[in-house]
Structures are given as structure tokens and as C-alpha cells.
């Protein structure tokens, strides 16, 4: 797999500005990120982290309030330091909702993120987007891992699309190299892991039932409309898929922890000036 792409500060700044310009058109900051990220070829979670770091460095309201209290000195200083310790503890707690981070599966130490693509995305583009973040499309090697990953999108209809009599779900990291024996020969993972476990839907893989384009990419798939299932299907490079699953083999430091460290450095610097 390719080395992760490093985005320059100028690229990050331009991406942050684009989201900020569109915030007023979306119901929430997270919605703005999810809307803009696919258009500029970024994963939402990465773009969100850039925005949060930008707000901290540029003087977020919380930082301003802390420093103002520190200048008052005395008991206020002790109060704000106590608040900082509380923030540091909260930074390491798992969270859900608008600022949710990739889900950690403790069995292998990897994190997984379901990325929405309302405008649609094909498998090859999804693979490139995942690798640009230093990650890869999810590779599933056990029933337990399959169940964990599926829970990320099991009840969220935004990740699914009805096509014909079936329901197509997010892309996974499995593919069939050209020239493989059809319909089930040669399947492999983007990480070159052994394709020992599989969870094919009934009648799959079927190479398109002997008609249509070659089906050589893996996705979640349910038989019947509105059937959000944890089973798999072989599919051609369908451009209308509503999402994909990213797997991070090496987790990034928690953003909350970085925020707490930055706040601590600012406070210590201010206290040093007063002494």
C-alpha cells in the first residue's frame, strides 16, 4: 500500500476556509464538514480535526476565557487549573455524536470510521481517499470484526441505497484481481491479508449473474429493499455508493488530549510571566 499523503499547511488552511464559508448553509458544523469533505477529496474526520486545531490556535472562546481568568490571579488561577485537569480527563473519555472519533476495536487495536458520500463514490476513489489519510479500506478477517464494523452503519439509512431488488451498503477493502477464476477465485484484501473469512449474501459472489460489467469489488449488501445486512456482495465499480469504511491500523493521538496539552502550555506560559 502507498505511503500516506502529507497535506501542506496551505492545503489545510484552504480546506478549513471552505468549510467555514459554508457553515451558514448547514444545520451543524459536522454537517458542513460531511458536505464539503467529498468535494475536496478529504475524509470528514480528518477535515474536522483540522478545523478544531485551527480554532484552538486562532484563539477559541474557551482559551480566551481561561487566560482572562488567569490574569485575575489568586483563586481564579487555581480554579482554572482545576478546570483544565477536568478537561484533560474528559479528553480521554470516549464520545459519541457530532464530534465522534473513529471507533476502536480493542481486539486488534485498530480504529474504524464510516465515511458518508451523499453524492456517491466508486470503489477505486474510496480506496484512494482512505489511503490519503494514512489508512485503508476496512479488511475483515473474522465474524467478530465483521459484526463490529457493521454496527457503525447498521441503523443509519444514509449509508445505504436501494438498487433494483437489493440494498447496497458501504465499500469494504476486498477485491478480485483481473484474470481470477470466477466468481469466487482470487479474492484478496488491500492489505494482502489472507481472505480466509467471508460472509457472502445468498447467491453471492455471482459475477453479476453472467451479465453486465465485471464484479470485482466488495461491499456490504442486503437482499431485498431496505435490508441493512452485514452480508457481502461482489460489485462492479459502482459510482453511486453512499459510503465506505476506513480502517486505521495506527491510531492518531486523541485530538482532545492535544487540546488539553496546548491549554496547559498556554497556562504555564502565562503563569511564568506573572512570576
Secondary structure, DSSP 8 states (H G I E B T S, - for coil): --------HHHHHHHHHHHHHHGGGSSSHHHHHHHHHGGGT--HHHHHHHHHHHHHHTT-HHHHHHHHHHHH-THHHHHHHHHHHHHHHHHTS---STT---EEETTTTEEEEEEEEEEEE-HHHHHHHHHHTT-EE----SHHHHHHHHTTTTT-GGG-EEETTEEEEEEEEEEE-TT--TTTSSEEETT--------B-TT---GGGGSSS---EEEEEEESTT---S-EEEE---TTEEEEEEEESS----HHHHHHHHHHHHHHHHHHHH-
